Amino acid sequence: MTEPTISAGSRTAILVGASTVTIWGMSSAERLKRQLERAGVKDVRANADGLDPQADALILRLDWAYEQRLIDALAIRPGACLVSGAEAVAANVPGASAQDAAGAVARGEMPQGTEELDSEGLGGSYNRKLRKREIAYLIPLSEETVGDVEERSFAGSYKGVTDFVTKFWWPRPARAVTKWCAERSISPNQVTYLGLFLMFLALFLFWNGNFLLGLIPAWIMTFLDTVDGKLARVTMTSSKFGDILDHGIDLIHPPFWWIAWIYGLPKAGFPVDYAALMVWTIIGGYVVQRILEGAFIRLWGFHMHVWRPFDSMFRLYTARRNPNLVILTLFTLVWRPDLGMAAVCIWIVLSLVVHAFQIVQGAVANRRAPLVSWLDA
């Protein structure tokens, strides 16, 4: 039976070839369908029957693995042909030539009238969303390469500019847990809900002065905070609700942890003479830091953490949840949680000074020339 005709100006995708390899628990076809849906292409077919001659047709081979940026770019670039070496892998052609183009791409040949583009030419070399310079991967898909595909797709889900715990400590264990969850169809939201429970458990334990015990669910929660986002990206199962839930928890809970820590100190035998000052330092520091970061984006259109190499380096250690948690853990291990919180408050103030200075430097530098991220230069 002939499939229904789509309207002119719409987009459809035709998957050619075959693959029996599974990636993160998904078949190649299922993974491509999810990627295409994220790119706004919901009509996915096995042939060109019924296409309007004026419609855009995306031809993609099933025996290749594509980074999402390539799918996104191909969907909005008519006449493009994605190649690897001399081999055609995907193309965006008019519906009128889709039948012939599908046959050509399936054979690894460029369809007539298309522009040859490699991965960098089509997808660029800077991932703005994840704040890192990286050429999108394009890998032939087989049993021998599936491990490389999963490794690259997992690495590609990581922000390039983040704190040192997330960047250096979590990737290896997070990949293993992400793989385990993906193969068992555990959703990112389920991981987030577990993290939410652990967040409240840590808050309760900190409030009651059980610092060493509370650090256990706190650290597990920060680890799961890495896993849920990576799971959503590699399985293409992110949702607006899940994104709001995850980022909402991340945005709100850190200052409550530190305030609970302060009120738990007397219960653990550590009277605090300046508890009110510490609480206001935490609240004020957290709010002002977010305002400064938002002001930088508002003024110059990108995060202050990706302006210069120094700014990206400082983001590794600035007074955010994970670096603060490291400070508290180190002091608690020698049973001085009071000094640990004092150190966190001092670090919050020093970080604010650096961020305020970044705003001033940005204003001065912008008088000479528009600000540009060093990753995007």
KATA-V535193 format. One record per pair of residues at least 24 apart in sequence whose C-alpha atoms are under 10 Angstrom apart, sorted by the first residue. I is the first residue (numbers start at 1). J is the second residue. If there is no record, write none. Layout:
i j
I J
I J
This chain:
i j
1 49
2 47
2 48
2 49
2 50
3 45
3 47
3 48
3 49
3 50
3 51
4 49
4 50
4 51
4 52
5 48
5 49
5 50
5 51
5 52
5 53
5 55
6 43
6 50
6 51
6 52
6 53
6 54
6 55
6 95
7 51
7 52
7 53
7 54
7 55
8 51
8 52
8 53
8 54
8 55
8 56
8 95
9 52
9 53
9 54
9 55
9 56
9 94
9 95
10 41
10 43
10 51
10 52
10 54
10 55
10 56
10 57
10 95
11 40
11 41
11 42
11 43
11 44
11 51
11 52
11 54
11 55
11 56
11 57
11 58
11 75
11 76
11 92
11 94
11 95
12 36
12 40
12 41
12 42
12 43
12 44
12 45
12 48
12 51
12 55
12 56
12 57
12 58
12 59
12 75
12 92
12 95
13 41
13 42
13 43
13 44
13 45
13 46
13 47
13 48
13 56
13 57
13 58
13 59
13 60
13 75
13 91
13 92
13 98
14 43
14 44
14 45
14 46
14 47
14 48
14 49
14 57
14 58
14 59
14 60
14 61
14 62
14 90
14 91
14 98
14 99
14 102
15 44
15 45
15 46
15 47
15 48
15 58
15 59
15 60
15 61
15 62
15 63
15 90
15 102
15 106
16 45
16 46
16 47
16 59
16 60
16 61
16 62
16 63
16 89
16 90
16 102
16 103
16 105
16 106
16 107
17 46
17 60
17 61
17 62
17 63
17 64
17 102
17 103
17 105
17 106
17 107
18 61
18 62
18 63
18 64
18 106
19 61
19 62
19 63
19 64
19 141
19 142
19 143
20 62
20 63
20 141
20 142
20 143
21 62
21 63
21 141
21 142
21 143
21 144
21 145
21 146
22 141
22 142
22 143
22 146
22 150
22 183
23 65
23 141
23 146
23 147
23 149
23 150
23 153
23 179
23 182
23 183
23 234
23 235
24 146
24 147
24 149
24 150
24 153
24 154
24 178
24 179
24 180
24 181
24 182
24 183
24 184
24 185
24 231
24 234
24 235
25 179
25 180
25 181
25 182
25 183
25 184
25 185
25 235
26 182
26 183
26 185
26 235
27 62
28 61
28 62
28 63
28 64
28 65
28 141
29 61
29 62
29 63
30 62
30 235
31 62
31 65
31 66
31 234
31 235
31 236
32 60
32 61
32 62
32 64
32 65
32 66
32 67
32 68
32 71
32 236
33 236
34 68
34 235
34 236
34 237
35 66
35 67
35 68
35 69
35 70
35 71
35 72
35 235
35 236
35 237
36 68
36 71
36 72
36 75
37 71
37 72
37 236
38 68
38 71
38 72
38 236
38 237
38 238
39 68
39 69
39 70
39 71
39 72
39 73
39 74
39 75
39 76
40 71
40 72
40 75
40 76
41 71
41 72
41 75
46 102
47 98
47 99
47 102
47 103
48 95
48 96
48 97
48 98
48 99
48 100
48 101
48 102
49 95
49 98
49 99
50 95
51 94
51 95
51 96
51 97
51 98
51 99
52 94
52 95
52 96
52 98
53 93
53 94
53 95
53 96
53 97
53 98
54 93
54 94
54 95
54 96
54 97
55 93
55 94
55 95
55 96
55 98
56 92
56 93
56 94
56 95
56 96
56 97
56 98
57 91
57 92
57 93
57 94
57 95
57 96
57 97
57 98
57 99
57 101
57 102
58 90
58 91
58 92
58 93
58 94
58 95
58 98
58 101
58 102
59 89
59 90
59 91
59 92
59 93
59 98
59 99
59 101
59 102
59 103
59 104
59 105
59 106
60 88
60 89
60 90
60 91
60 92
60 102
60 105
60 106
61 88
61 89
61 90
61 91
61 102
61 105
61 106
61 107
61 108
61 140
61 141
62 89
62 90
62 106
62 140
62 141
63 89
63 106
63 139
63 140
63 141
63 142
64 89
64 90
64 138
64 139
64 140
64 141
64 142
64 149
65 89
65 137
65 138
65 139
65 140
65 141
65 142
65 145
65 146
65 149
65 150
65 153
66 90
66 119
66 136
66 137
66 138
66 139
66 140
66 141
66 149
66 153
67 119
67 123
67 135
67 136
67 137
67 138
67 139
67 149
67 152
67 153
67 156
67 234
68 123
68 136
68 137
68 153
68 156
68 233
68 234
68 236
69 119
69 122
69 123
69 124
69 127
69 135
69 136
69 137
70 118
70 119
70 120
70 121
70 122
70 123
70 124
70 135
70 136
70 137
70 138
71 122
71 123
72 122
72 123
73 122
73 123
73 124
74 122
74 123
77 115
77 122
78 114
78 115
79 111
79 112
79 113
79 114
79 115
79 116
80 110
80 111
80 113
80 114
80 115
80 116
80 117
80 118
80 122
81 105
81 109
81 110
81 111
81 112
81 113
81 114
81 115
81 116
81 117
81 118
81 122
82 110
82 114
82 115
82 116
82 117
82 118
82 119
82 120
82 121
82 122
82 123
82 138
83 108
83 109
83 110
83 115
83 116
83 117
83 118
83 119
83 121
83 122
83 138
84 108
84 116
84 117
84 118
84 119
84 138
84 139
84 140
85 117
85 118
86 110
86 116
86 118
87 118
88 116
88 117
88 118
89 118
89 138
89 140
91 115
91 116
91 117
125 375
125 376
126 375
126 376
126 377
127 156
127 159
127 160
127 375
127 376
128 159
128 160
128 302
128 306
128 375
128 376
129 157
129 159
129 160
130 156
130 157
130 158
130 159
130 160
130 161
130 162
131 158
131 159
131 160
131 161
131 162
131 302
131 303
131 305
131 306
131 312
131 373
131 375
131 376
132 156
132 158
132 159
132 160
132 161
132 306
132 374
132 375
132 376
133 160
133 374
133 375
133 376
133 377
134 160
134 375
150 175
150 179
150 234
151 175
152 234
153 230
153 233
153 234
153 235
154 178
154 179
154 230
154 231
154 233
154 234
154 235
155 230
155 234
156 230
156 233
156 234
157 229
157 230
157 231
157 232
157 233
157 234
158 226
158 229
158 230
158 233
160 306
160 312
160 375
161 305
161 306
161 311
161 312
161 313
161 314
161 315
161 316
162 305
162 312
162 313
162 314
162 315
162 316
162 317
162 318
162 320
163 312
163 313
163 314
163 315
163 316
163 317
163 318
163 319
163 320
163 321
163 322
163 323
164 313
164 314
164 315
164 316
164 317
164 318
164 322
164 323
165 222
165 223
165 316
165 317
165 322
165 323
165 325
165 326
166 222
166 223
166 225
166 226
166 316
166 322
166 323
167 316
168 316
169 223
170 222
170 223
170 224
170 226
170 227
171 223
171 226
171 227
171 230
173 223
173 227
174 223
174 224
174 225
174 226
174 227
174 228
174 230
174 231
175 226
175 227
175 230
175 231
176 227
177 223
177 224
177 227
177 228
177 231
178 224
178 226
178 227
178 228
178 229
178 230
178 231
178 232
178 234
178 235
179 227
179 230
179 231
179 234
179 235
180 231
181 227
181 228
181 231
182 231
182 232
182 234
182 235
185 235
186 228
186 231
187 228
187 231
187 232
187 235
187 237
187 238
187 242
188 224
188 225
188 227
188 228
188 229
188 230
188 231
188 232
188 233
188 235
188 237
188 238
188 239
188 242
188 243
188 246
189 228
189 229
189 231
189 232
189 237
189 238
189 239
189 241
189 242
189 243
189 245
189 246
190 228
190 242
191 221
191 224
191 225
191 226
191 227
191 228
191 229
191 231
191 246
192 221
192 224
192 225
192 226
192 227
192 228
192 229
192 242
192 243
192 245
192 246
192 249
193 224
193 228
193 242
193 245
193 246
194 220
194 221
194 224
194 225
195 219
195 220
195 221
195 222
195 223
195 224
195 225
195 227
195 228
195 246
195 249
196 221
196 224
196 225
196 245
196 246
196 249
196 250
196 253
197 221
198 222
198 224
199 249
199 250
199 253
199 254
199 257
200 253
200 256
200 257
202 257
202 260
202 261
203 253
203 254
203 256
203 257
203 258
203 259
203 260
203 261
203 264
204 257
204 260
204 261
204 264
205 257
205 260
205 261
205 264
206 256
206 257
206 258
206 259
206 260
206 261
206 262
206 263
206 264
206 265
206 267
206 268
207 256
207 257
207 258
207 259
207 260
207 261
207 262
207 263
207 264
207 265
207 266
207 267
207 268
208 260
208 261
208 262
208 263
208 264
208 265
208 266
208 267
208 268
209 260
209 261
209 262
209 263
209 264
209 265
209 266
209 267
209 268
209 269
209 270
209 337
210 261
210 264
210 265
210 267
210 268
211 261
211 264
211 265
211 268
211 328
211 329
211 332
211 333
211 335
211 337
212 328
212 329
212 332
212 333
212 335
212 337
214 261
215 325
215 326
215 328
215 329
215 332
216 329
218 257
218 322
218 325
219 322
219 325
219 326
219 329
222 250
222 321
222 322
222 325
223 322
225 249
225 250
250 321
251 286
251 290
251 321
252 286
253 321
254 282
254 286
254 320
254 321
254 322
254 324
254 325
255 279
255 282
255 283
255 284
255 285
255 286
255 287
255 320
255 321
256 282
256 283
257 321
257 325
258 282
258 283
258 321
258 324
258 325
258 328
258 341
258 344
258 345
259 283
259 341
261 328
261 337
261 338
261 341
262 337
262 338
262 341
262 342
264 337
264 338
265 336
265 337
265 338
265 341
266 338
268 337
268 338
269 338
270 336
270 337
270 338
270 339
271 338
272 338
272 342
274 342
275 342
277 345
278 341
278 342
278 344
278 345
278 346
279 345
280 345
281 344
281 345
281 346
281 348
281 349
282 341
282 344
282 345
282 346
282 348
282 349
284 348
284 349
285 319
285 345
285 347
285 348
285 349
285 350
285 351
285 352
286 319
286 320
286 348
286 349
286 352
288 352
288 355
288 356
289 319
289 320
289 348
289 349
289 351
289 352
289 353
289 355
289 356
290 352
292 352
292 355
292 356
292 358
292 359
293 355
293 356
293 358
293 359
295 359
296 355
296 356
296 358
296 359
296 362
296 363
299 359
299 362
299 363
299 366
299 371
300 362
300 363
300 366
300 370
300 371
300 372
300 373
301 371
301 372
301 373
302 371
302 372
302 373
303 373
304 355
304 358
304 359
304 362
304 373
305 355
305 358
305 373
306 372
306 373
306 374
306 375
306 376
307 358
307 362
307 371
307 372
307 373
307 374
307 375
307 376
307 377
308 371
308 372
308 373
308 374
308 375
309 373
309 374
309 375
311 354
311 355
311 358
311 374
312 374
312 375
314 351
314 354
314 355
315 351
317 347
317 351
318 347
318 348
318 350
318 351
318 352
318 354
318 355
319 344
319 345
319 346
319 347
319 348
319 349
319 350
319 351
319 352
320 344
320 347
320 348
320 351
323 347
324 348
